[in-house]
């Protein structure tokens, strides 16, 4: 059984630099430090979201299923229930 590590949002917020870049997408925490320069959508987009919840921006960019597969490689944990957002409103 694999247990996913719980990482509080307060901890994610501390990893908000180009050389230490974590962010949240759909309640999961990703370490994109190594992926930053490889990101087809540019490094700036990731820099702007460093240390915070990037779910809305990730969805708005219209990522492909290939991107969804790629991101699994960078998963390091998930938010504890108390830090999770309510479902995103449809707009
Ligand atoms: C693990 C996280 C991520 C992965 C693996 C990833 C991967 C990719 C890939 C493969 C593309 C090329 C287009 C596609 O295949 O969809 C792309 C484009 C893009 N990504 Fe990401 N991405 C990630 C996170 C993000 C985040 C957090 C943002 C915004 C804050 C973002 C913004 C964009 C934008 C703006 C594009 C360009 C879309 C276009 O050309 O129209 N990405 N990304």
Boltz pocket constraint, residues with backbone or C-beta under 6 A from the ligand:
constraints:
  - pocket:
      binder: B
      contacts: [[A, 23], [A, 30], [A, 32], [A, 39], [A, 40], [A, 41], [A, 42], [A, 45], [A, 46], [A, 49], [A, 54], [A, 57], [A, 58], [A, 61], [A, 62], [A, 63], [A, 64], [A, 65], [A, 66], [A, 67], [A, 68], [A, 70], [A, 71], [A, 72], [A, 74]]
      max_distance: 6.0
